[in-house]
Amino acid sequence: MRRNKLREILNNGQPSLSTHIHSTWPAVIEAIGHTGLYDYVEFVSEYAPWDLHDLDNLCRAAELFDMGMMIKLDQEPRNFLAQRSIGSGFQSVLFADCRSVDDARQCINAVLPDHPDSKGLHGVATRRATYMLYGGTPDYVQALNDTVIVLMIEKKGAVDHLEEILSLGRIDMIQWGGADYSMSIGRPGEWSSPEVKAAERKVIETAVKMGVPPRAEINSPDQARYYQDLGVRHFSIGTDLFILYSWLKQNGAELRKVIEG
């Protein structure tokens, strides 16, 4: 079993840096790896088309550079998606759309091993992360227990019951989701409104108080200071699709002015 880099970072109390990708082309992972700057890459599978072969290939590419891989999953089918992702080599799972303590508990159980000490649902499987072994060894159980479990806190129900969710004791990190939260309170598109920003601050401060590291998604380094002042030490910057869009829009507009006089 491979070392879990993000787990080691969390255990050592260190900061982390990641970025997001929609693309399933492994060369994008390799380009990120060549920078030598990122601890892990998040594949936002919730937003992208993909198949099970893609999951294996993305993890293979990341392992060339000793980077970890996180996958953001749809609400359903949680068990299947989480376990197949871990079997491909993802060592961190970000669950979207949790609304309650029961939802959070289901996410945890999907990852943890079916073992008396862990009480999860994840059994033995011959997948990429374990072959040429059948799995089910003590190392296999430990690797499942080491998987970093991350929740999106983005629904009103999750915000209302945040302390209960974090008290489950097996959430390793949280990520605020302002867009979903604003929609869930009947104010779609207002993720930068004072009400939504106040909820974000409360979520981050509660997580820090309860010892669960919050992560911030930002688009530029200057945005980090605000979150650092709240106690955030984990950041994910940029997304491939929007980086491409922004570059094309800015440079295309400037070039239009040049060629059209």
C-alpha positions as CSV (number, residue, x, y, z in Angstrom):
1,M,0.0,0.0,0.0
2,R,1.3,3.5,-0.8
3,R,1.9,6.2,1.8
4,N,-1.0,8.6,2.2
5,K,0.7,12.0,1.8
6,L,-2.3,14.1,2.9
7,R,-2.8,11.9,6.0
8,E,0.8,12.5,6.9
9,I,0.4,16.2,6.5
10,L,-2.7,16.3,8.7
11,N,-1.0,14.1,11.3
12,N,2.0,16.4,11.4
13,G,-0.1,19.6,11.6
14,Q,1.4,21.0,8.4
15,P,-0.4,23.2,5.8
16,S,-1.4,21.8,2.4
17,L,-1.8,23.0,-1.1
18,S,-3.9,21.5,-3.9
19,T,-5.7,22.4,-7.1
20,H,-8.8,21.1,-9.0
21,I,-9.2,19.4,-12.3
22,H,-12.2,18.5,-14.5
23,S,-10.1,16.9,-17.2
24,T,-9.5,13.1,-17.2
25,W,-6.3,13.5,-19.4
26,P,-3.5,12.2,-17.2
27,A,-1.1,14.8,-18.8
28,V,-2.9,17.5,-16.8
29,I,-1.9,15.7,-13.6
30,E,1.7,15.4,-14.9
31,A,1.8,19.1,-15.7
32,I,0.8,19.9,-12.1
33,G,3.3,17.4,-10.8
34,H,6.2,19.0,-12.8
35,T,5.7,22.2,-10.8
36,G,6.7,20.4,-7.6
37,L,4.4,22.6,-5.6
38,Y,1.2,20.7,-4.9
39,D,0.6,18.1,-2.3
40,Y,-2.5,16.6,-4.0
41,V,-4.9,17.2,-6.8
42,E,-8.7,17.1,-6.5
43,F,-10.6,15.5,-9.3
44,V,-14.0,17.2,-9.2
45,S,-15.8,14.2,-10.6
46,E,-19.2,15.6,-9.5
47,Y,-18.9,18.1,-12.4
48,A,-17.1,16.0,-15.1
49,P,-17.8,13.0,-17.4
50,W,-15.5,10.0,-16.6
51,D,-15.4,6.3,-16.3
52,L,-13.7,3.8,-14.0
53,H,-10.6,3.5,-16.3
54,D,-10.0,7.3,-15.9
55,L,-9.8,6.9,-12.1
56,D,-7.0,4.4,-12.4
57,N,-5.1,6.5,-14.9
58,L,-5.4,9.7,-12.9
59,C,-3.9,8.0,-9.8
60,R,-1.1,6.5,-11.9
61,A,-0.1,9.9,-13.1
62,A,-0.1,11.4,-9.6
63,E,2.0,8.7,-8.2
64,L,4.8,9.5,-10.6
65,F,5.2,12.8,-8.7
66,D,4.4,11.6,-5.1
67,M,1.2,13.6,-5.1
68,G,-2.0,12.5,-3.5
69,M,-5.4,12.4,-5.2
70,M,-8.7,13.5,-3.8
71,I,-12.0,12.9,-5.5
72,K,-15.2,14.9,-5.1
73,L,-18.2,12.7,-5.3
74,D,-21.8,13.1,-6.1
75,Q,-24.4,12.5,-3.4
76,E,-25.4,9.1,-4.8
77,P,-24.3,6.3,-5.1
78,R,-21.9,7.2,-2.3
79,N,-20.8,3.7,-1.3
80,F,-20.1,2.5,-4.8
81,L,-18.3,5.7,-5.9
82,A,-16.2,6.0,-2.7
83,Q,-15.1,2.4,-2.7
84,R,-14.2,2.3,-6.4
85,S,-12.3,5.5,-6.1
86,I,-10.3,4.3,-3.2
87,G,-9.6,1.1,-5.0
88,S,-8.2,3.1,-7.9
89,G,-5.7,4.8,-5.6
90,F,-7.5,7.9,-4.3
91,Q,-6.5,8.4,-0.7
92,S,-9.0,11.2,0.1
93,V,-12.7,11.5,-0.6
94,L,-14.7,14.7,-0.6
95,F,-18.4,14.1,-0.2
96,A,-20.9,16.6,-1.5
97,D,-24.4,17.4,-0.5
98,C,-24.5,16.2,3.2
99,R,-27.6,17.6,4.9
100,S,-27.6,15.8,8.2
101,V,-25.7,13.8,10.8
102,D,-27.0,10.6,9.2
103,D,-25.7,11.7,5.8
104,A,-22.3,12.3,7.3
105,R,-22.3,9.0,9.1
106,Q,-23.1,7.2,5.8
107,C,-20.1,8.9,4.1
108,I,-17.8,7.8,6.9
109,N,-19.1,4.2,6.8
110,A,-18.6,4.1,3.0
111,V,-14.9,4.6,3.5
112,L,-14.0,2.7,6.7
113,P,-13.3,-1.0,6.6
114,D,-15.8,-3.7,7.6
115,H,-13.8,-4.5,10.7
116,P,-15.0,-4.7,14.4
117,D,-12.8,-1.7,15.4
118,S,-13.9,0.5,12.5
119,K,-17.5,-0.6,11.9
120,G,-17.5,0.6,8.3
121,L,-18.9,-1.0,5.1
122,H,-15.8,-1.3,3.0
123,G,-14.9,-4.9,2.4
124,V,-12.2,-6.8,0.5
125,A,-11.7,-6.2,-3.2
126,T,-9.0,-6.9,-5.7
127,R,-8.6,-3.4,-7.2
128,R,-5.7,-1.3,-8.3
129,A,-4.7,-0.1,-4.9
130,T,-4.2,-3.7,-3.6
131,Y,-3.2,-5.9,-6.5
132,M,-1.3,-8.3,-6.8
133,L,-2.7,-9.0,-3.4
134,Y,-6.4,-9.8,-2.7
135,G,-6.7,-7.2,0.0
136,G,-8.0,-7.8,3.5
137,T,-4.6,-7.8,5.1
138,P,-3.8,-5.6,8.2
139,D,-2.1,-3.1,5.8
140,Y,-5.3,-3.0,3.7
141,V,-7.4,-2.2,6.8
142,Q,-4.9,0.4,7.9
143,A,-5.0,2.1,4.5
144,L,-8.8,2.3,4.5
145,N,-8.6,3.8,8.0
146,D,-6.0,6.3,6.8
147,T,-8.2,7.5,4.0
148,V,-8.8,11.2,4.5
149,I,-12.6,11.9,4.8
150,V,-13.7,15.4,3.8
151,L,-17.2,16.8,3.9
152,M,-18.7,19.7,1.9
153,I,-20.5,21.9,4.4
154,E,-22.8,23.5,1.9
155,K,-26.4,22.7,2.9
156,K,-28.5,24.5,5.5
157,G,-29.0,21.2,7.4
158,A,-25.3,20.6,7.6
159,V,-24.7,24.1,8.9
160,D,-27.5,23.8,11.4
161,H,-26.1,20.5,12.7
162,L,-22.4,21.2,12.2
163,E,-21.3,20.5,15.8
164,E,-23.1,17.2,15.8
165,I,-21.5,16.2,12.5
166,L,-18.0,17.1,13.6
167,S,-18.6,15.3,16.9
168,L,-18.8,12.0,14.9
169,G,-15.1,11.9,15.4
170,R,-14.0,10.7,11.9
171,I,-14.3,13.8,9.7
172,D,-10.7,14.8,8.8
173,M,-11.4,18.1,7.0
174,I,-14.3,20.3,5.8
175,Q,-14.8,22.5,2.8
176,W,-17.3,25.4,2.7
177,G,-19.7,25.5,-0.3
178,G,-21.2,29.0,-0.5
179,A,-23.0,28.4,-3.8
180,D,-25.0,25.4,-2.6
181,Y,-25.6,27.0,0.8
182,S,-27.1,30.2,-0.7
183,M,-29.4,28.1,-2.9
184,S,-30.4,25.9,0.1
185,I,-31.6,29.0,2.0
186,G,-33.6,30.3,-1.0
187,R,-31.0,32.9,-2.1
188,P,-29.4,31.4,-5.2
189,G,-26.3,33.1,-6.6
190,E,-25.8,35.2,-3.5
191,W,-22.8,33.3,-2.2
192,S,-20.9,36.6,-1.4
193,S,-23.8,38.2,0.5
194,P,-23.2,39.2,4.1
195,E,-25.6,36.5,5.3
196,V,-23.7,33.7,3.5
197,K,-20.3,35.1,4.4
198,A,-21.3,35.2,8.0
199,A,-22.4,31.5,7.8
200,E,-19.0,30.7,6.2
201,R,-17.1,32.4,9.0
202,K,-19.2,30.6,11.6
203,V,-18.5,27.2,9.9
204,I,-14.8,27.8,9.8
205,E,-14.5,29.1,13.3
206,T,-16.6,26.1,14.6
207,A,-14.4,23.6,12.8
208,V,-11.2,25.2,14.1
209,K,-12.6,25.2,17.6
210,M,-13.5,21.5,17.4
211,G,-10.1,20.5,15.9
212,V,-11.3,19.7,12.4
213,P,-9.2,21.4,9.8
214,P,-11.2,23.6,7.3
215,R,-10.0,24.0,3.8
216,A,-10.5,27.1,1.6
217,E,-11.0,27.2,-2.1
218,I,-9.5,30.3,-3.6
219,N,-8.7,31.8,-7.0
220,S,-5.6,33.8,-6.2
221,P,-2.9,33.9,-3.5
222,D,-4.0,37.3,-2.1
223,Q,-7.3,35.7,-1.1
224,A,-5.5,33.4,1.4
225,R,-4.8,36.0,4.1
226,Y,-8.5,36.4,5.1
227,Y,-8.8,32.6,5.7
228,Q,-5.4,32.4,7.4
229,D,-6.6,34.9,9.9
230,L,-9.5,32.6,10.7
231,G,-7.1,29.7,11.3
232,V,-7.2,28.0,7.9
233,R,-4.0,26.2,6.8
234,H,-5.3,24.1,3.9
235,F,-6.0,25.7,0.5
236,S,-7.0,24.6,-3.0
237,I,-6.4,27.1,-5.7
238,G,-7.9,27.3,-9.2
239,T,-9.6,24.8,-11.5
240,D,-8.4,23.8,-14.9
241,L,-11.5,24.7,-16.8
242,F,-11.8,28.2,-15.3
243,I,-8.1,28.8,-15.7
244,L,-8.4,28.0,-19.4
245,Y,-11.5,30.2,-19.7
246,S,-9.9,33.1,-18.0
247,W,-6.7,33.0,-20.1
248,L,-8.7,32.7,-23.3
249,K,-11.0,35.5,-22.4
250,Q,-8.4,38.0,-21.3
251,N,-5.9,37.3,-24.1
252,G,-8.5,36.8,-26.8
253,A,-10.0,40.2,-25.9
254,E,-6.6,41.9,-26.0
255,L,-5.7,40.3,-29.3
256,R,-9.0,41.3,-30.8
257,K,-8.1,44.9,-30.1
258,V,-4.8,44.4,-31.8
259,I,-5.9,42.7,-35.0
260,E,-9.1,44.8,-35.4
261,G,-7.4,48.1,-34.7
